[in-house]
Amino acid sequence: MKPEPNNHLQALSQAIVQGLVDEAGPLAEKAVAAGMKPLQVIEQACVPAIEEVGRLWEAGDYFLPELIAGAEAMKAAMTVLQEALKSSGQSLKSAGRVVIGTVEGDIHDIGKNLVASMLRASGFEVIDLGADVKVERFVETAEREKADIIALSALLTTTMLNQKRVVELLVSRGLKDKFKVMVGGAPVTEKFAREIGADGYGESAVQAVSVARSLLAGRGGNHD
Amino acid sequence: MFDIKRLTEKQVILLDGAMGTELFRAGLPPGHCPESWNEERPEEVAGIHRSYYEAGSLAVLTNSFGGNALKLAGYGLESRTFELNFKAAQLARSVCPEGRYVGGSIGPTGKFLKPVGDLTEDQLLEAFRPQVEGLAAGGVDFLLIETQYDLKEALLALRAAREACSLPVLVTMTFNLTRRGYYTIMGVSPETFIRTMEENTVEAFGANCTLSPADMIGLIIIMRSLSDGPLIAQANAGQPRVGPDGSTLYELGPDEYAGFIPELIEAGARVIGGCCGTSPEHIKKIAEKISAFFDKIN
């Protein structure tokens, strides 16, 4: 392989799209060793690659195993690149800070984990509270961590109403404008999200990333 | 004996509707393990089974959907797996009328095998084993491995079932309607699913959950083109929404849901039941449609 920068970028990008977790890190290292700027690698290889993974998922060509592998490969590359940034005295500006969890009464965490890993792969800082999270804990953590977004997952029709309770608690504490609330989960719909006063709804983990981005567009702290 | 071939020869087997929502309606607190009610509130669980039998279900499913050891571990109850399933079977058995049946419900663990998750095949097998043993010892007539999305997990549950007992085993997977057709979230197609089920001589197979009755009809038509076996169809009552009083409800009421049943039978479904959002009232209306359907053709 010729040591040309474009070859490195292409190889890394392909490794992420194909979900080659063990290859993505070393390929990122090679790109940096060849003299490329970490930020350039992120912007020209990693971001387009994870977007391609998302596109393939939405088109129905990729399924959960491929999506997870893509996100894991992205994470491996980003770990290397962030390290390289740090040693050059730079740091990657976070895309935003997200407090995420499955709402009270609901122990389902597959979808929530997926959203968390896609958000992380896309440059968000994610604070994952796990499953069966009390309404107050979302709000208190968001305040303490100075989060931008509260992301709420629910799998059950009986627990999706707890997403509404989080919004209500934010309103009653006068915090509704401080955080953006996004909701998702099998029974949740766009219409439901509107009805309970959430700011965003994502049908899939991939959409969740674009929703999170658009919710923070125009606000400070976004690296775009 | 639950003889699927005989039972589906000239009629349709009617299963029950949702259990979870009925438990919540009966007062199960959110966050409480549904299977623990088999011991704590047996009269409520038995009452739900009874109402489904009265509505016309030929078979009801035990309150053991989340009764595998991995899911029960989420409540610290993994060591009680056998007992909770045993009790689940006994409860349904205790209210089962003469000539009707009890099916043991086995749902997914919610965890993933490597490399997507961190589980080994042995861990999955061991999670299902005590569940199957409990259900069989408690007296179910058949097992329904349901709502599966990973074919490997479904096959491990099947293996646990076959190793523990000789009961008939039914399997349903949950499909989404994607831009490219029907697939489970793990990418299992109806073709792969049906082929695997036939290779493993599963007594009946089909789909449940997520899909509305209209989309379920589309899927059953595809499955029928692939197999002559008894197909199972358990659709959701459409999509959930927030009702005027702030509670959640599903968009399809009993009459609307039952309206799809003749077409579902014509598409090839031979084992029919409800899933999320369906109630004894739905089952009652479905039973009426089924008998009207067979009155007309016989």
Interface residues (C-beta under 8 A of the other chain):
Chain A: V21 E58 A59 G60 D61 Y62 F63 L64 P65 E66 I68 A69 E104 G105 D106 I107 H108 D109 I110 A131 D132 L156 T157 T158 T159 M160 L161 N162 K164 A186 P187 T189 K191 F192 E195 I196
Chain B: G20 T21 F24 P29 P30 G31 K71 G74 G110 F112 P115 V116 T178 R179 R180 G181 Y183 T184 I185 M186 G187 T210 Q239 P240 R241 V242 G246 S247 T248 Y250 C276 G277
